[in-house]
Amino acid sequence: MTTVTTVDTGQFRQRLLDGLAASITEAGFRETTVADVVRRARTSRRTFYEHFSGKEECFIALLADANRDMIRQISQAVDPGAPWAEQVRQAIEAWIACAEAEPAITLSWIRDVPALGATSRDLQREAMEGFIALTQRLTDTAEMRAAGIKPPSRQLSIMLLGGLRELIATTVEDGGRAGDVTELAVRASIALLGP
């Protein structure tokens, strides 16, 4: 008898997440079914339900992974020794690059997650706390302190992050690219964070 290893389990989970991402890109989250996910993942419904209780739980797992990856990419993109305004630009450009890499997922995250209600509340809070911590960590550097910049308050971080998310969402919904807002996002962030 063959046993399923942790590696196999992780591979099936990733295939399911990739299948959901592909379906969201093609048809949107609301139109996606579990059948669409398993077809794209080339697996069975049984395998799907071994990993997730339903489409919403799979979606939340996909977005939680994407948020962690985005935070990692932004952290790596910022040079803490660069002039402070350049650090802000690096962070914004990394954020936008992540959004542009998967615009349908980004838009679904912003628009579809709130409709999930209580199911998504923990995801939303966890994501926001992760980005607040990132913002505070990135602004707590010698270069920032030398420029007279302190880490923003939690409330200011929420305003900044929420504004950037909404700006990206409306731009993509209106047929633009997330990158279209780069300069405006950099200027607004510098104005909010500056000394």
BALOBA-1460 file (C-alpha; in Angstrom, 3 decimals):
// residues 195
<rec num="1" residu="m" x="0.000" y="0.000" z="0.000"/>
<rec num="2" residu="t" x="1.333" y="3.442" z="-0.959"/>
<rec num="3" residu="t" x="1.186" y="6.298" z="1.521"/>
<rec num="4" residu="v" x="0.836" y="9.923" z="0.557"/>
<rec num="5" residu="t" x="3.810" y="11.966" z="1.677"/>
<rec num="6" residu="t" x="3.765" y="15.517" z="2.941"/>
<rec num="7" residu="v" x="5.475" y="16.568" z="-0.308"/>
<rec num="8" residu="d" x="2.666" y="14.971" z="-2.344"/>
<rec num="9" residu="t" x="0.073" y="16.680" z="-0.144"/>
<rec num="10" residu="g" x="1.799" y="20.041" z="-0.616"/>
<rec num="11" residu="q" x="1.987" y="19.507" z="-4.378"/>
<rec num="12" residu="f" x="-1.731" y="18.696" z="-4.592"/>
<rec num="13" residu="r" x="-2.568" y="21.744" z="-2.485"/>
<rec num="14" residu="q" x="-0.435" y="23.973" z="-4.727"/>
<rec num="15" residu="r" x="-2.005" y="22.516" z="-7.860"/>
<rec num="16" residu="l" x="-5.453" y="23.294" z="-6.458"/>
<rec num="17" residu="l" x="-4.422" y="26.853" z="-5.606"/>
<rec num="18" residu="d" x="-2.943" y="27.284" z="-9.088"/>
<rec num="19" residu="g" x="-6.153" y="25.858" z="-10.583"/>
<rec num="20" residu="l" x="-8.225" y="28.382" z="-8.656"/>
<rec num="21" residu="a" x="-5.925" y="31.234" z="-9.715"/>
<rec num="22" residu="a" x="-6.209" y="30.191" z="-13.379"/>
<rec num="23" residu="s" x="-9.998" y="30.014" z="-13.141"/>
<rec num="24" residu="i" x="-10.230" y="33.420" z="-11.460"/>
<rec num="25" residu="t" x="-8.049" y="34.890" z="-14.205"/>
<rec num="26" residu="e" x="-10.269" y="33.406" z="-16.905"/>
<rec num="27" residu="a" x="-13.765" y="33.666" z="-15.422"/>
<rec num="28" residu="g" x="-13.588" y="35.526" z="-12.097"/>
<rec num="29" residu="f" x="-14.065" y="34.180" z="-8.586"/>
<rec num="30" residu="r" x="-17.857" y="34.312" z="-8.563"/>
<rec num="31" residu="e" x="-18.145" y="32.274" z="-11.761"/>
<rec num="32" residu="t" x="-15.530" y="29.715" z="-10.683"/>
<rec num="33" residu="t" x="-16.746" y="26.345" z="-9.423"/>
<rec num="34" residu="v" x="-14.953" y="23.525" z="-7.621"/>
<rec num="35" residu="a" x="-15.281" y="21.563" z="-10.884"/>
<rec num="36" residu="d" x="-13.318" y="24.326" z="-12.675"/>
<rec num="37" residu="v" x="-10.585" y="24.181" z="-10.032"/>
<rec num="38" residu="v" x="-10.157" y="20.400" z="-10.101"/>
<rec num="39" residu="r" x="-10.218" y="20.340" z="-13.905"/>
<rec num="40" residu="r" x="-7.405" y="22.877" z="-14.081"/>
<rec num="41" residu="a" x="-5.511" y="21.160" z="-11.250"/>
<rec num="42" residu="r" x="-5.925" y="17.784" z="-12.969"/>
<rec num="43" residu="t" x="-7.095" y="16.155" z="-9.792"/>
<rec num="44" residu="s" x="-10.337" y="14.917" z="-8.279"/>
<rec num="45" residu="r" x="-13.080" y="16.453" z="-6.193"/>
<rec num="46" residu="r" x="-12.107" y="14.036" z="-3.443"/>
<rec num="47" residu="t" x="-8.582" y="15.474" z="-3.432"/>
<rec num="48" residu="f" x="-10.018" y="19.000" z="-3.379"/>
<rec num="49" residu="y" x="-12.151" y="18.248" z="-0.336"/>
<rec num="50" residu="e" x="-9.229" y="16.589" z="1.427"/>
<rec num="51" residu="h" x="-7.561" y="20.003" z="1.386"/>
<rec num="52" residu="f" x="-10.400" y="22.518" z="1.468"/>
<rec num="53" residu="s" x="-13.980" y="22.586" z="2.727"/>
<rec num="54" residu="g" x="-15.059" y="24.613" z="-0.301"/>
<rec num="55" residu="k" x="-14.202" y="27.216" z="-2.896"/>
<rec num="56" residu="e" x="-14.091" y="30.024" z="-0.314"/>
<rec num="57" residu="e" x="-11.554" y="28.237" z="1.893"/>
<rec num="58" residu="c" x="-9.371" y="27.556" z="-1.160"/>
<rec num="59" residu="f" x="-9.653" y="31.229" z="-2.139"/>
<rec num="60" residu="i" x="-8.634" y="32.374" z="1.336"/>
<rec num="61" residu="a" x="-5.610" y="30.026" z="1.254"/>
<rec num="62" residu="l" x="-4.623" y="31.346" z="-2.189"/>
<rec num="63" residu="l" x="-4.779" y="34.950" z="-1.002"/>
<rec num="64" residu="a" x="-2.990" y="34.259" z="2.291"/>
<rec num="65" residu="d" x="-0.103" y="32.736" z="0.315"/>
<rec num="66" residu="a" x="-0.154" y="35.661" z="-2.141"/>
<rec num="67" residu="n" x="-0.059" y="38.207" z="0.713"/>
<rec num="68" residu="r" x="2.943" y="36.527" z="2.339"/>
<rec num="69" residu="d" x="4.706" y="36.411" z="-1.017"/>
<rec num="70" residu="m" x="3.938" y="40.066" z="-1.721"/>
<rec num="71" residu="i" x="5.279" y="41.150" z="1.677"/>
<rec num="72" residu="r" x="8.442" y="39.137" z="1.039"/>
<rec num="73" residu="q" x="8.916" y="40.658" z="-2.432"/>
<rec num="74" residu="i" x="8.417" y="44.214" z="-1.183"/>
<rec num="75" residu="s" x="10.833" y="43.644" z="1.709"/>
<rec num="76" residu="q" x="13.480" y="42.345" z="-0.679"/>
<rec num="77" residu="a" x="12.998" y="45.221" z="-3.124"/>
<rec num="78" residu="v" x="13.747" y="47.991" z="-0.637"/>
<rec num="79" residu="d" x="17.357" y="49.003" z="-0.051"/>
<rec num="80" residu="p" x="17.473" y="50.385" z="3.521"/>
<rec num="81" residu="g" x="20.615" y="52.360" z="2.645"/>
<rec num="82" residu="a" x="19.001" y="54.240" z="-0.252"/>
<rec num="83" residu="p" x="17.708" y="57.805" z="0.215"/>
<rec num="84" residu="w" x="14.336" y="57.707" z="1.960"/>
<rec num="85" residu="a" x="12.263" y="58.839" z="-1.033"/>
<rec num="86" residu="e" x="13.914" y="56.152" z="-3.159"/>
<rec num="87" residu="q" x="13.007" y="53.550" z="-0.527"/>
<rec num="88" residu="v" x="9.374" y="54.639" z="-0.774"/>
<rec num="89" residu="r" x="9.556" y="54.366" z="-4.573"/>
<rec num="90" residu="q" x="11.104" y="50.893" z="-4.351"/>
<rec num="91" residu="a" x="8.328" y="49.689" z="-2.036"/>
<rec num="92" residu="i" x="5.543" y="51.142" z="-4.204"/>
<rec num="93" residu="e" x="7.067" y="49.789" z="-7.416"/>
<rec num="94" residu="a" x="7.389" y="46.319" z="-5.856"/>
<rec num="95" residu="w" x="3.768" y="46.468" z="-4.628"/>
<rec num="96" residu="i" x="2.567" y="47.464" z="-8.096"/>
<rec num="97" residu="a" x="4.707" y="44.811" z="-9.796"/>
<rec num="98" residu="c" x="3.022" y="42.180" z="-7.619"/>
<rec num="99" residu="a" x="-0.407" y="43.581" z="-8.491"/>
<rec num="100" residu="e" x="0.426" y="43.643" z="-12.203"/>
<rec num="101" residu="a" x="1.734" y="40.078" z="-12.143"/>
<rec num="102" residu="e" x="-1.813" y="38.839" z="-11.444"/>
<rec num="103" residu="p" x="-4.306" y="41.662" z="-11.948"/>
<rec num="104" residu="a" x="-7.373" y="39.412" z="-11.835"/>
<rec num="105" residu="i" x="-6.277" y="37.942" z="-8.489"/>
<rec num="106" residu="t" x="-5.499" y="41.416" z="-7.132"/>
<rec num="107" residu="l" x="-8.896" y="42.735" z="-8.198"/>
<rec num="108" residu="s" x="-10.670" y="39.650" z="-6.861"/>
<rec num="109" residu="w" x="-8.863" y="40.069" z="-3.535"/>
<rec num="110" residu="i" x="-10.033" y="43.658" z="-3.250"/>
<rec num="111" residu="r" x="-13.591" y="43.195" z="-4.536"/>
<rec num="112" residu="d" x="-14.635" y="39.594" z="-3.798"/>
<rec num="113" residu="v" x="-13.147" y="39.003" z="-0.352"/>
<rec num="114" residu="p" x="-15.385" y="41.516" z="1.463"/>
<rec num="115" residu="a" x="-18.441" y="39.758" z="0.002"/>
<rec num="116" residu="l" x="-17.433" y="36.564" z="1.822"/>
<rec num="117" residu="g" x="-18.382" y="38.229" z="5.112"/>
<rec num="118" residu="a" x="-17.250" y="36.606" z="8.336"/>
<rec num="119" residu="t" x="-15.436" y="33.850" z="6.436"/>
<rec num="120" residu="s" x="-12.857" y="36.328" z="5.203"/>
<rec num="121" residu="r" x="-12.578" y="38.623" z="8.220"/>
<rec num="122" residu="d" x="-9.510" y="36.859" z="9.619"/>
<rec num="123" residu="l" x="-7.792" y="36.971" z="6.230"/>
<rec num="124" residu="q" x="-8.474" y="40.677" z="5.857"/>
<rec num="125" residu="r" x="-7.181" y="41.481" z="9.339"/>
<rec num="126" residu="e" x="-4.134" y="39.221" z="8.997"/>
<rec num="127" residu="a" x="-3.247" y="40.777" z="5.644"/>
<rec num="128" residu="m" x="-3.651" y="44.317" z="6.916"/>
<rec num="129" residu="e" x="-1.574" y="43.586" z="10.027"/>
<rec num="130" residu="g" x="1.146" y="42.070" z="7.841"/>
<rec num="131" residu="f" x="1.267" y="45.145" z="5.627"/>
<rec num="132" residu="i" x="1.164" y="47.507" z="8.617"/>
<rec num="133" residu="a" x="4.118" y="45.659" z="10.154"/>
<rec num="134" residu="l" x="5.930" y="45.833" z="6.793"/>
<rec num="135" residu="t" x="5.312" y="49.585" z="6.499"/>
<rec num="136" residu="q" x="6.536" y="50.191" z="10.035"/>
<rec num="137" residu="r" x="9.586" y="47.960" z="9.544"/>
<rec num="138" residu="l" x="10.532" y="49.653" z="6.264"/>
<rec num="139" residu="t" x="10.278" y="53.109" z="7.803"/>
<rec num="140" residu="d" x="12.270" y="52.211" z="10.910"/>
<rec num="141" residu="t" x="15.713" y="52.526" z="9.308"/>
<rec num="142" residu="a" x="18.708" y="54.757" z="9.894"/>
<rec num="143" residu="e" x="18.120" y="56.558" z="6.594"/>
<rec num="144" residu="m" x="14.491" y="57.274" z="7.484"/>
<rec num="145" residu="r" x="15.359" y="58.438" z="11.005"/>
<rec num="146" residu="a" x="18.097" y="60.701" z="9.606"/>
<rec num="147" residu="a" x="15.468" y="62.303" z="7.366"/>
<rec num="148" residu="g" x="13.191" y="62.891" z="10.360"/>
<rec num="149" residu="i" x="10.737" y="60.145" z="9.437"/>
<rec num="150" residu="k" x="9.219" y="57.923" z="12.075"/>
<rec num="151" residu="p" x="7.275" y="54.730" z="11.449"/>
<rec num="152" residu="p" x="3.675" y="55.714" z="10.700"/>
<rec num="153" residu="s" x="0.940" y="55.043" z="13.215"/>
<rec num="154" residu="r" x="-1.286" y="52.057" z="12.674"/>
<rec num="155" residu="q" x="-4.106" y="54.377" z="11.568"/>
<rec num="156" residu="l" x="-1.929" y="56.223" z="9.041"/>
<rec num="157" residu="s" x="-0.659" y="52.903" z="7.691"/>
<rec num="158" residu="i" x="-4.240" y="51.718" z="7.193"/>
<rec num="159" residu="m" x="-5.094" y="54.927" z="5.312"/>
<rec num="160" residu="l" x="-2.033" y="54.589" z="3.089"/>
<rec num="161" residu="l" x="-2.517" y="50.893" z="2.360"/>
<rec num="162" residu="g" x="-6.270" y="51.138" z="1.859"/>
<rec num="163" residu="g" x="-5.838" y="54.084" z="-0.477"/>
<rec num="164" residu="l" x="-3.248" y="52.263" z="-2.573"/>
<rec num="165" residu="r" x="-5.440" y="49.162" z="-2.823"/>
<rec num="166" residu="e" x="-8.500" y="51.144" z="-3.899"/>
<rec num="167" residu="l" x="-6.487" y="53.205" z="-6.398"/>
<rec num="168" residu="i" x="-5.147" y="50.021" z="-7.995"/>
<rec num="169" residu="a" x="-8.602" y="48.387" z="-8.030"/>
<rec num="170" residu="t" x="-10.400" y="51.291" z="-9.693"/>
<rec num="171" residu="t" x="-7.604" y="51.708" z="-12.223"/>
<rec num="172" residu="v" x="-7.748" y="48.022" z="-13.224"/>
<rec num="173" residu="e" x="-11.571" y="48.049" z="-13.299"/>
<rec num="174" residu="d" x="-11.452" y="51.066" z="-15.607"/>
<rec num="175" residu="g" x="-9.246" y="49.158" z="-18.055"/>
<rec num="176" residu="g" x="-5.878" y="50.523" z="-16.960"/>
<rec num="177" residu="r" x="-2.838" y="48.803" z="-15.563"/>
<rec num="178" residu="a" x="-1.796" y="48.990" z="-11.932"/>
<rec num="179" residu="g" x="1.468" y="50.561" z="-13.122"/>
<rec num="180" residu="d" x="-0.465" y="53.561" z="-14.439"/>
<rec num="181" residu="v" x="-0.712" y="54.860" z="-10.870"/>
<rec num="182" residu="t" x="2.947" y="54.461" z="-9.918"/>
<rec num="183" residu="e" x="3.914" y="58.130" z="-9.901"/>
<rec num="184" residu="l" x="0.771" y="59.248" z="-8.096"/>
<rec num="185" residu="a" x="1.165" y="56.458" z="-5.523"/>
<rec num="186" residu="v" x="4.806" y="57.377" z="-4.912"/>
<rec num="187" residu="r" x="4.002" y="61.102" z="-4.497"/>
<rec num="188" residu="a" x="1.061" y="60.401" z="-2.161"/>
<rec num="189" residu="s" x="3.123" y="57.973" z="-0.066"/>
<rec num="190" residu="i" x="5.999" y="60.442" z="0.213"/>
<rec num="191" residu="a" x="3.545" y="63.176" z="1.250"/>
<rec num="192" residu="l" x="1.965" y="60.954" z="3.934"/>
<rec num="193" residu="l" x="5.221" y="59.537" z="5.276"/>
<rec num="194" residu="g" x="7.528" y="62.517" z="4.821"/>
<rec num="195" residu="p" x="9.079" y="64.616" z="7.571"/>
